[in-house]
């Protein structure tokens, strides 16, 4: 190997010719060739390696030599003597070349450079002689060799580590352990098909390690990322332990499925039904997050690939970003036993103030009085009626459904260790979490194991397997919003009821006249199940606003889910030569979900809309029962070839990967209304015709992909990554199944340049940028190139001769239009930014700008009626842009014995729809989608004000008319007549011309055209920041997370302040500030039944700022002194801590919570322990 870097070595080399023993014989015929080239030829044709300085060999030195079976001594004399050069042979056929007369006092030093903490080899470390020009670079194994004077001092330097000076003192072997100056810079980050130190990254990758993951108390690992990564938004789903969070990486790029790809230990996860837009598929999929089956305590790190240059290795699946979850593996060393556990409670953080019974009666009495055209006041509000309920007490439904001090516990134990040839890791865990609302809980058992073994120098094999088992109760009937609308006089408890709860309805039954036979003895069995009795009458016991009793329904219904998931992989790796590896991997991700649903026969009495319990049974049933099974299998076969090589300061990494992924989601559903026993151990679906029904189904798909990646680095200064992936998917038509996805990224470490002297406060600066394309196939339901065959139509044959109909025959039709050209959505990403270390490596700063453009978004388009095509057709049409800035900063410093750190991240996002089919706005993604606006924005009327008197009304009506309430501009007597206290709305737009969808400017008419942009549902920025202090074993940390620039429709307030429901839903206590003649209001209109003025329409009245900042996690811990623990003899480390989660939320939102108004996120308090033995 020739080492020719200009700064390498030998400024003062003194050389004498020495005898070379056991010489190889050489045959050479070289003419007019440069000396350096001649030395290279000798290296290739022998075992000799030459070490020299480029500057010591003249550039014009030529060689002419003919040698036959000559020794190396003769050859070297012939080619070196003319230029006054000499040589010295060192062990292992290493020959040092230099100037004559100065080599005897040199020594050949070799060794290995590692990280002081992890003991991992460091690649690219610079080793120089302090007072000479000799130098060397460590190779991919951390090894180096250098020839220096035996009294020299080695200067060892590396980005992110302390520079050290080591005297040689005649030693031939010097191993060096470097201490990191900034842990984040040297942190190893998983990048997909490998790992790198953060300082060597070119793409945009965010990551967190196990220390940060441990601070999350959620059973689903996604929530550990919340607020801790720039560019990554993770919602808090609810107080229900198994609900799915929403994850968005750098905005929303499509109208449909926008979730990122999750990869667990190299296994891309595909969840059956997840990307489907069909309600039936989502019902089968169920509400439980399958990621809860992965124990967060088993996770070593989570990396998020945000830009195309980083995520392109996953091609067609990566357009929404990629989340790489890497689990813990064994490390060399003696066996270590680790235990972690916590116990705590959680509660809903807030309830609303509602009207009591007397306030409720007064409100609706007033509201009915204010509308002379309303129906009569319900008798339950009339003090003169025997049905009057106003003398009842006030019942708190919010408090009744809350699960006070819900249990929260988690325990884990692991064993790991190994030797240089084999490492192992085993863990098991148990978790139990109750929801903040009653009748919801999750119980989880997990087991994980992995073994990696170096069978020989060539072969390495490993196996990784994890099993998760869960039982979940999902029986919460109702939510805080729904129960807040219950009439305050309706009780929940009734000691005379066998379940202890108050019925909502009284139902009477009569014999079914369709039986046409006396009901005695054995009842007739019909082909179609005819109920024995039918409902004669239904009386809601607490007035027209009666609500279902959630506690009664929970007592008479039992929906449970049982999950089993196994995720495992095995690999065999072959390394035939240094730097070249071939790896084959087979992985399987299988999960099984059984949903069981029991409904007691008399459950109907607790419902506000009771059904007939005699339906679908013979009249003797104890209830109904059903089971639904879903099975998802994900099989991946993968082959990887990788070659790494370092020569001088050049480092290359070539990677090729081929992947075959097959996935099948299948389901079975069966149910019956004829169950002969209510005993939970006896419930089953028996084959009792005709009371049984069911269905089955399956959805398969297959992906095939090839990927190549080139990574190049020169001297910790210049970096290049280039990736090309080709993917094929079975869901598209032949000829459109394959796509190319290229990307590249470059980086330049400016502070390594000699021409620029960095200021003292700047320790490192790296500028980087990248570009790439990604694909998304998930927004299509698949197989759009095939026509659906519908057997719904029929036709008549044989009519005539007095028969007007004839024989009806089932027909067939093709209701959809097959699209053979449908293909992937493509996301094009441009990214530029810099990473910096400042102030003696105490402050790290990353700033990035990103530009994501999604092309060919799949949009469903209805074809003209004259085509005869009933169903919309999927076309690649839309474009969406996301642009923004990301900033991440972390500061750490030690002040005496106090360790202090503070850090944070901030992300901005500007989301805009660029183009749509025919420029026509559509409704998707929960809102309006229109060119020039964010996806799913809020669209409605703007409030103009509240009429305070008749003069204001007359002035307004003279120039305006609201056609939505029947008014006419030319005839003020037409339509609704405003009253003081009514709300009115702004005249913003006019009727648009043909082909246009908006025409700004008033036209005196309030109609649908006046609806306008009211706010974005996509946050324009989000952030997280943390602060920590440690002193003499004590540690304190606080973490805050928030979002801003986002609006939401407050549906809870729209129901709680409407004051117009003719049935009488309860209202917020804030309606006590409503407009009345004695107490006019400029913000809340009057109470009036049926809302004749349209005051409750979808408008800015209900739009609120949904931004917030949460005190997400506060933790105080104490780590026991290690010396004290050593005296016990069995424990290595011990830490105890107290933690509070979601302690407080700063927000302008008036509902329960800006993220969830039905089941808000929980406030938690817990105590925990971490120990290692």
LOLOSE-266379 format. One record per residue (C-alpha): residue in one letter; z, y, x. Coordinates in steps of 0.001 Angstrom, whole numbers, plus 500000, padded with zeros to 6 digits. Each point is the difference from the previous one (the first is absolute). Example, Ala and Ser with C-alpha at 12.3 -4.5 7.8 and 13.67 -1.06 7.14 Angstrom:
A507800495500512300/S499340503440501370/
This chain:
X500000500000500000/X499032503367501421/X502395502898499507/X498072503209500570/X501916502756498199/X499849503157502049/X503743500492500187/X500710496324500644/X501364499685503548/X499699500060503774/X499885503636501131/X501540499089503322/X498946496380500309/X500217498672503564/X497879496932500460/X499588497449502742/X497861496934499919/X502084496897499408/X499087496408500040/X499333498522496579/X501099496452499520/X498315497376497841/X496930502181499719/X497331499340497416/X496459499716501357/X497495502562498724/X496202500138499855/X498599503508499513/X496617501716500167/X500526503720499299/X497633502818500968/X500322503750499433/X502886499618497584/X503039502247499759/X503197498750501580/X501977500163496757/X497335497906498268/X500099497477502860/X503756499607499619/X499532499446496251/X497422497268500679/X502379498252502400/X502759500105497333/X497728498363497430/X499013497217502409/X503438499254501423/X503718500059499234/X500561503160502030/X501104503298498442/X499619503325501782/X502405502900499728/X498853503398501281/X499807503692499250/X496640501341498835/X500505503041502197/X500325497904503174/X496588498352499655/X497064502361500565/X497678500245497011/X496938499582502277/X501350496894501784/X497216497369500017/X500117496283500753/X497371497759501568/X501245496500500688/X498696496468500139/X502713497366500219/X499807496229499673/X503257498106499460/X501927502805501674/X503718500681499871/X501369503075498276/X501174501365503360/X496478500112501409/X498585501463496822/X502586502781499770/X499581500999503630/X496252500344499528/X500211502210496950/X503168502028500789/X499871500701503748/X497053502456499811/X502139502266497815/X503236499685501992/X501661498009497246/X502276497030500432/X501820497570497734/X503111497936499490/X500333496823497947/X503040499678497741/X501165496995497940/X497837498686497170/X496716500914501745/X500637503722499630/X498315502028502759/X500943503624500594/X497294502223501527/X500738503308501658/X499625502169503077/X500467498430503380/X503439499976501529/X502486500562497174/X500874496857497984/X502845498157501668/X502813501927498256/X498535499432496503/X501534497562497507/X498446498342496958/X502301500607496988/X499598498300496653/X502072499815496827/X500215500460496224/X500817503061497901/X501761499504496647/X501699501978497247/X503744500185500633/X500913499318496368/X497406497511498779/X499210498409503397/X496332500073499003/X497400500609502744/X498575503512500244/X496261500387500460/X498479502947501898/X503124501121501874/X499162502116503091/X501638499018503303/X499452502398502925/X501314500505503490/X502074503175499995/X498569501393503260/X496647498241500089/X496881499483497966/X500579496318499262/X500163499104496331/X499693497171497478/X499917499396496227/X501793497153498209/X497759497453498297/X500252498549496481/X502963497880501086/X501823502917501600/X499270498763503541/X499069502224502925/X499363499730503733/X499787502748502582/X499885500338503794/X502278502733501341/X502068500694503117/X503117497854500014/X502133503161499960/X498125501577497082/X501453501075496675/X498217498883496821/X499653502542497182/X499630498188496658/X498854502045497013/X498856499245496462/X499518502010496834/X503200500007497957/X502198498563502763/X502209501460502684/X498304500381503387/X501907498067502677/X499893499940503802/X500670496677501717/X500315499562503816/X498001497023501282/X502353499179502908/X497720497239501198/X500087498048496704/X496882498054499051/X500952499615496307/X501370502799497832/X500385499541496241/X500567503199498056/X501543500665496551/X499187503425498537/X502155501861497513/X498269501686497073/X500438503748499642/X498696500023496422/X500382496813498007/X497437500948497372/X497278500514502586/X500518496524501455/X500570498332496651/X497719497033499487/X497921500535496849/X498164497245498157/X496377501108499580/X498432496944498368/X498842497143502230/X502361501169502696/X502586502579501003/X500137503088502229/X502443502494501280/X499948503147497922/X498856502075502971/X496754497987500111/X499030500422496321/X496685501614499129/X500065499546496223/X502406501316497401/X502807497476499651/X503505500547498644/X502771497473500464/X503687499307499471/X502145497366501668/X502761497711498793/X502717502629500554/X498421502275497404/X499125497105497689/X503650498898499969/X501014503334498466/X498047499178496840/X501938498106497337/X496938499155497897/X499012496357499553/X496336500943500362/X499068500944503588/X497496502701498968/X502833502398499212/X501153499922503622/X496961502194500789/X500953502664497492/X500049503444501605/X499986498608503536/X496268500131500766/X497598502928499964/X497031499335497739/X501758497255498043/X501291500671496479/X502263497385498401/X501462500614496552/X503417498881498797/X498977497738497114/X503194499839497886/X503534498686499800/X498535496560499341/X500301497870503165/X496601498323499760/X497688502824498947/X497010500820502204/X499839503295501882/X496808502027500196/X498669500306503559/X497317502506500949/X498746500644503515/X498440503416500596/X499410500728496346/X498114498236497227/X496444499023500909/X498696498298496888/X500277499948496205/X501214496419499828/X502092497745502202/X501343502120502871/X502725497780501503/X499882499316503752/X499410496565501500/X503223498284501084/X499807497605502950/X503034497818500765/X499961498429503465/X496212500144500006/X499607498677496438/X498172502454497669/X501767499829496632/X497920499736496825/X501981500048496755/X498288498527496974/X499181502616497360/X501321502913502076/X496723501906500109/X498896499152496470/X499666502777497463/X500322497588497069/X503282500220498084/X499953496234499455/X499890499329503741/X502858502409500594/X502050498289497301/X499432496626501664/X500776501465503417/X503342501235498681/X502261502865501088/X501680498420503024/X499040501068503517/X499044496901502012/X501055501815503175/X503637499531498934/X499535496420501212/X499840501334503587/X503467500623501408/X500120503462501670/X502653498694502398/X497354497684501497/X497654502896500828/X499705501250503566/X497648502918499316/X497648501551497461/X496866501769501217/X497601501950497816/X496368500384501067/X499004503313498442/X496564500915501313/X496763498040500165/X500060499670503779/X503275498060499720/X499361498144496735/X496323499072500499/X501036496610501375/X500703499044496347/X496689501360498723/X499353499683496283/X503679499699499097/X501284502996501945/X498704503091498217/X503431500832498576/X501753499409503318/X501662496943501492/X503702499106500200/X500824497541502779/X503313498193499579/X501144498142503110/X502968497683499615/X502601499134502603/X499346497330502611/X502111498293502589/X500617501512503440/X500817498311503285/X503687499615500656/X503079498186498808/X500275499332496264/X501118503039498037/X501429499936496510/X499647503171497946/X501657500790496673/X499402502953497710/X501304500667496542/X500916502683497525/X501707500288496637/X499749502927497645/X499411501456496583/X497234502076498445/X499745502216496937/X497566502271498248/X500502503489501375/X499529501986496810/X500116499947496208/X498844502695497585/X502015502106497605/X498937499166496436/X500872501247496527/X503040498585498292/X499769498828496403/X500850503329498376/X497616501984502241/X497332497398499310/X500391500364496224/X499918503786500187/X496851500001502167/X497935497816497684/X501259501704496876/X498729503263501521/X496730498446501170/X499139498657496556/X500950503319498411/X497628501831502378/X496967498070498704/X499545500403496223/X497103497523500121/X502034497244501626/X501053496853498139/X503502499982498477/X502987499922502323/X500929496337500635/X503002498991497949/X502026499096503111/X500104503749500798/X500971501045496480/X503793500407499512/X499502499466496265/X498355496593500454/X501893496692500161/X497794499217503028/X501410502948501950/X500963499027503537/X501144503367501281/X503656498994499762/X499508497183502531/X501265500368503509/X497829500732503052/X498973496997502085/X498928500330503632/X496973497733500414/X499361501130503569/X503421498825501119/X499673496762498061/X496907498756501825/X501154501048503474/X501273497261502283/X502960501806501505/X500745499165503636/X497130497536500204/X500515497407502722/X498168500334503308/X500419497435502771/X498042498591502911/X500914497496502734/X497901498707502892/X500534497784503015/X497571499193502788/X499894497944503188/X497547500697502814/X499486499226503654/X497797498135502392/X498911499400503549/X496856500999501920/X497999497268498275/X501346499941496421/X501568502576497691/X501333499550496495/X501332501993497059/X501710498785496831/X501468502046497167/X501277499663496492/X500984502655497503/X501440500564496553/X499697503109497835/X501110500878496506/X499256503341498389/X500671501108496442/X497997502756498355/X501557503250498869/X499087499031496420/X501520496899498455/X498336496576500027/X497970500420503188/X500824498294503276/X498396498301502954/X501391497150502088/X498192499009503197/X500288497234502579/X497902500118503166/X499458497709502980/X497863500841503029/X499256498127503202/X497589500360502883/X499483498222503308/X497670500971502836/X499469497683502940/X498051500331503254/X498911496402500363/X498436500654503382/X498376502809501939/X496968499583497775/X501336499029496570/X502346501864497664/X500817499085496410/X502186501370497260/X500993499651496382/X501446502616497669/X501246499229496509/X502037501802497370/X501076498975496522/X501297502268497276/X501526498935496700/X500942502428497244/X501479500014496540/X499532503196498032/X501250501069496607/X497754502636498463/X501670500446496622/X500625503740499812/X498923500876496468/X499520503718500034/X500536502781502487/X501867503271500272/X497161502005498477/X499599497743496976/X503719499729499372/X500454503772500285/X497912500353496833/X502220497675497906/X501763501728497082/X503513500750501243/X501544498476496884/X498492496543500631/X502621497595501391/X499269497348502608/X502963497707499423/X501064498045496890/X502893497531500319/X498915498242496808/X496648499008501515/X500036496650501817/X498588501637503096/X502318503004499734/X497199502546499592/X498893502186497096/X496736498993498270/X497246502577499716/X498373498652496855/X500733497965496883/X497133497659499121/X499551497933496842/X497638497060499667/X498230498255497154/X498207496655499926/X496437500184501215/X497694499760496960/X497221498643502249/X501849496686500231/X498994499253496394/X502590497244499737/X503733499785499265/X502142500385503078/X501894496743499883/X500046496893502074/X497482499971502785/X498116503289500097/X496207499797500125/X498362500293503432/X496941502220500088/X497224500156502547/X500884503654500567/X503750500643500324/X501064501611496738/X503572501421500000/X502464498462497588/X501266503453499001/X498487503451500137/X501712503376500258/X500783501582496661/X501665503194501177/X501204501762503134/X502731502614499958/X500768501955503120/X503767500277499909/X500370503344501747/X497222502070498534/X496326500437500871/X500835500678503671/X501836496662500407/X499546498583503488/X500008496388501097/X503418498980501275/X499374499258503694/X503268498116500411/X499263497754497032/X496506499274501292/X501409499185503434/X502424497541498386/X497218498220498100/X497212500067502586/X499924498423503451/X496957500821502173/X500464498544503484/X497782499641503040/X500258497339502679/X498086500622503210/X499220497827502978/X498015501292502941/X499079498356503272/X498208501906502705/X499235498235503241/X497614499771502897/X499368497847503054/X497991500829503100/X498718498429503186/X499069502228502916/X498053499017503105/X499855502117503158/X497489498304502320/X500043502850502544/X502091503062500630/X499385502606497294/X497892497820497671/X501587498600496833/X498627497993497098/X502193499739496919/X499584498067496774/X502291500684497033/X500372498494496541/X502164501885497478/X501007499354496410/X501686502356497536/X500924498224496766/X502161501217497173/X500934498561496631/X501394502044497125/X501456498459496842/X500787502381497173/X502090498551497165/X500546501915496767/X502467498988497297/X500407501921496733/X502688498938497541/X499016499532496360/X502229502846498786/X499008502478502724/X498001501926497403/X503109501628498508/X500361502181503096/X496428501327499892/X498804503217498388/X496720498189499257/X501161496489499073/X497455497226499904/X500042496860497904/X502120497379501805/X498463497260497814/X496551500560501478/X498666497229502229/X502655497444499039/X500925497709497137/X503102501906498999/X502476497927501993/X499429501581503423/X502859501494501984/X497685502480501664/X496842500287502074/X499410499038503600/X497208500408502512/X499255499382503644/X497431501675502183/X499177498758503458/X497952501825502566/X499014498589503356/X498477501916502881/X498722498327503137/X498661501923502947/X498495497941502848/X498909501658503261/X498186498375502892/X499648502184503070/X498583499746503498/X500644502639502662/X498652500397503532/X501475502683502242/X499318500968503585/X502141502494501919/X499361501102503552/X501245502693502322/X498289501164503163/X501521502970501714/X500804502567497356/X497510498530497557/X501294497841497162/X497821498317497394/X500807497889496950/X497204498215498149/X500848498367496676/X497926497906497599/X501303498650496717/X498524497870497234/X501882499577496718/X499438497923496882/X502316500830497093/X499992498096496723/X502201501015497094/X500483498606496500/X502206501348497239/X500530497621497087/X502246500115496964/X501145497894497059/X501669501268496840/X501477497928497187/X502347500958497167/X501340498766496701/X501881501336497018/X501460496584499202/X503079499408502160/X502554497538498670/X502914500938502244/X501395503319501186/X501735498303502931/X498528501520503211/X499839496527501512/X497990498670497057/X497411502721499570/X496450498830500517/X496491500259498651/X499502496742498118/X496635498744498814/X500663500812496342/X496724500754498264/X499156502638498859/X502803502107501435/X498866500001503637/X497553502394501636/X498947500640503573/X497324500914502497/X499097499547503655/X497886501925502475/X499224500550503657/X498349502581502247/X498787498993503483/X498527502075502795/X499015499556503625/X499705502372502952/X498250499349503296/X500254502456502856/X499141500499503660/X501484502670502213/X499527501203503558/X502160502555501784/X499683501597503432/X502991501777501479/X499772501866503302/X502568501966501969/X499749501796503316/X503120500942501907/X502168500887496959/X497583502902499601/X496893499046498030/X499911497626497031/X497280498533497825/X500152497611497035/X496854498895498177/X499959497533497111/X497201498447497996/X500749497771497029/X497685498147497652/X501414498721496710/X498589497940497185/X501494499538496521/X499138497556497237/X500572502602497259/X496698501794500695/X496422498921499414/X497983498201502661/X498443502614502242/X502941502360499495/X502876497812501102/X500084501124503612/X500946503318501515/X500422501525503467/X503115502041500752/X499959501859503352/X502644502200501600/X500939501566503305/X502847502022501431/X500532501826503290/X503025501534501690/X500547502215503016/X503346500466501736/X499594503556501206/X503201500072502004/X498645497317502334/X497208502273501175/X500410501457503504/X498090503161499135/X502582501071497422/X503585500611500935/X502109499531496906/X502897502402499404/X503457498608500660/X500819499741496298/X496959497783499286/X500488496458501257/X497085498243498337/X497009500999497892/X497394497652498588/X497111501164497801/X498308497387497834/X497406499693497284/X498146497354498068/X497395499241497378/X499263496932497922/X498977498410496729/X501948497631497769/X499225498108496800/X501651499389496635/X498946497210497689/X503122500028497841/X498871502571497420/X497417497617498554/X500996497061497844/X497484497950501941/X496795498120499245/X498441503039498306/X496577498537500812/X500567497325497321/X499641500594496269/X502807499195497611/X498963497669497197/X501607500924496701/X500091497500497123/X501336502549497546/X496731500668498123/X498676497633497377/X496900499822497861/X498839498302496788/X497491497210499591/X498644498494496818/X500408502891497598/X497821500018496922/X499771498113496697/X502945501963498699/X502039499609503192/X500414503490501416/X501909498939503101/X498847496564501004/X501688498270502907/X501901502156502486/X499202499033503584/X501865501213503106/X497803502115502225/X500189501305503543/X499598503503501404/X500115501701503387/X502262503027499432/X500000501280503589/X497373501078502490/X500038498016503274/X499989502187503091/X498525498207503004/X500338502998502324/X503744500608499539/X501774500038503355/X503083501238501804/X501551503368499724/X499913501537503472/X502643502254501528/X498976502135502969/X502898501381502016/X500120502608502734/X503261500512501852/X501022502348502827/X503429500770501394/X502317500083502970/X503202498342501206/X502371501954502209/X503313499631501820/X501906503202500688/X503200501288501552/X500692497172502431/X498809497341497579/X502618500947497399/X497498501133497349/X497024497935498844/X497373501659497834/X496928498616498257/X497578502164498013/X496906498593498287/X497221501211497726/X498193497476497802/X496897500126497821/X499343497017497710/X496837499866497896/X499518497119497577/X496383499308499045/X498542497716497366/X503153499872497888/X499506497415497281/X499863501789496651/X499531498377496599/X497100501656498172/X499040499475496356/X496262499536499562/X497997501688497212/X500298498274496594/X496278499248499907/X500467497543502871/X502001497691497747/X502586499591502771/X503519500081498567/X502159499940503131/X500153502677502724/X498286499202503288/X501585500366503443/X498005502247502347/X500620501360503516/X500066503709499160/X503107502089500672/X501192501826503091/X503551501119500786/X501354502036502912/X503497499976501504/X500907502430502775/X503288500873501557/X502329500478502936/X502760497713501224/X502872501059502239/X502652497748501513/X502755501335502267/X503099498366501474/X502626501539502267/X502676498037501817/X502534501285502497/X503346499046501440/X502660502699500179/X502822498597502055/X501153496908498136/X498218501003496791/X496568498582499217/X498027502195497632/X496645499466498336/X498007501766497341/X496490499285498780/X497622500238497139/X496478499698498716/X497812502085497726/X496692499183498326/X497663502265498064/X497208498683497795/X497156501779498240/X498336497605497562/X496687500949498394/X497348498181497971/X496630500768501588/X497543498401497566/X499852497974496759/X497332498413497843/X497936502837498504/X502853502322501107/X501785498924496817/X503825500008499961/X501699496725499163/X503528498801499332/X501355497645502634/X502965499584502339/X502346501260497276/X498278503340499444/X496763501953500106/X497495499473502805/X497646502919500557/X497934501311502874/X501864502577502053/X503458498885498872/X502544497374501102/X499740496491498564/X501923499582496745/X501021503624499606/X501874501296496951/X497703501508497370/X501258501872496980/X500715503283498250/X501891502934501500/X502799501552498000/X499465503673499149/X503404500635498459/X502160499791496869/X499489502314497047/X503147502062499488/X498921501815496798/X497182500379497485/X498509503036501749/X499241497877503050/X498475497348497766/X497717502510498228/X498811501481503302/X499227496578501433/X498229498690496911/X497835503093499828/X498260498904503201/X500748496286500360/X499917496772498055/X501337496565500947/X497473497569498584/X502198497023500939/X502323500960497117/X497197500882497599/X499828503761500547/X496820502062499696/X499193503200501836/X498069501458497069/X502507499009497297/X503661500465500907/X501064498304496782/X498575496691501209/X502120497415501781/X503592500195501054/X501838503284499640/X502151500792502998/X503698500705499549/X502359501773502414/X501250497422502465/X496644498186500265/X498361499477503369/X496422501119500708/X497591499204502848/X497630501763502400/X496305500573499351/X498510499110503392/X496504498578499559/X497000500244497718/X497680497330498642/X497992498694503007/X496182499896499893/X498225496630499787/X500457497916503130/X503075501978501071/X503634499121499512/X501682503362500432/X499235503649499385/X502734502327501249/X500853502997497875/X501672500419496585/X498133499731496712/X502907500766497598/X500183496344498971/X502710497556501074/X498412496562500146/X499534497020502298/X497932502130502379/X503105502025500854/X501680497085501670/X500199500616503717/X501500498925503320/X503794499889499781/X500915498308503270/X499408497138502388/X501725496648499592/X499358499264503694/X502598501599502314/X498485502636502262/X502719499332502568/X502807497574500711/X502566499723502736/X503079498344501429/X502558501071502588/X503083498534501572/X502944500991502164/X502353497783501955/X503093500333502193/X501860497363502034/X503308500358501835/X502292497357501501/X498862497189497724/X499706502116496860/X496560500792498608/X498880502188497126/X496495500324498565/X498471501838497078/X496493499538498667/X498161502239497523/X496690499363498246/X497898502048497623/X496659501041498553/X498521503260498756/X496921501609498501/X499977497557497080/X500243500448496234/X500731497526497227/X499973499909496236/X503643499685498967/X499594497516497177/X503756499645499576/X500439503725499368/X496901500019497802/X501807497494497770/X503455501528500437/X499079503615499197/X497179499491497487/X502235500622496936/X497168498806497757/X500331496222499551/X500019499238496279/X501973496804500637/X502722501819501886/X500082499045503663/X503088501378501696/X499474503068502176/X501373501494503190/X502985502300499736/X497749502722501432/X498403500436496549/X503148501903499041/X498168502884501749/X497001499762497641/X498489503000498301/X501768501067496833/X499913503344498188/X503507500713501250/X499351498811503584/X496357500614500982/X498702498148503037/X497021500635502247/X499949496443501402/X500831497561497191/X498313500205496563/X501619499425496661/X500760496572498535/X497408498970497422/X499101496547498721/X496482498676500681/X499247502894502378/X497473501926497866/X499413502584502798/X499234497325502601/X502866501163502201/X500524496470501333/X496384499502501142/X499289498941503585/X500492503309501746/X501644501834502850/X503169500011497877/X500707496467501196/X498660500247503569/X502676500208502675/X500293500088503752/X500624496375500984/X500810500778503625/X503353498959501364/X502105499446503086/X502340497018500053/X503024499435502131/X498602496544500574/X502511498388502311/X503340501039501487/X501629497527502366/X503185499989502044/X500604497130502378/X502246498785502791/X498980497651502818/X502917498198501645/X500419500240503739/X498109497209501751/X502774499399502557/X502503499513497227/X497718497519498275/X499458498057503214/X503709499158500005/X499482498111496746/X497494497782501766/X497657499328497090/X498635503322498777/X497565502238501894/X499665503031497723/X501504501192496721/X499197503015497839/X501366500943496592/X498634502798497835/X500193501861496712/X496805501140498345/X498920502085497030/X496424499827498679/X498295502552497707/X503165502032500117/X498470503136498475/X496594501300498944/X499030503664500224/X497330500649497368/X498872502306497195/X499151496986497836/X501957500044496727/X499673496323499122/X501905497046501428/X498058499884503251/X496645501397501186/X498839496532501089/X501188497968497005/X501312501293496700/X500500496610498382/X501989498145502647/X500794502490502772/X500705499047503632/X503532498811500675/X502793501717501871/X501655497462502310/X503256499725501937/X500571497068502321/X501862498653503002/X498332497818502611/X500431498160503267/X497700498958502858/X501210497484502559/X498512498009502846/X501579496902501518/
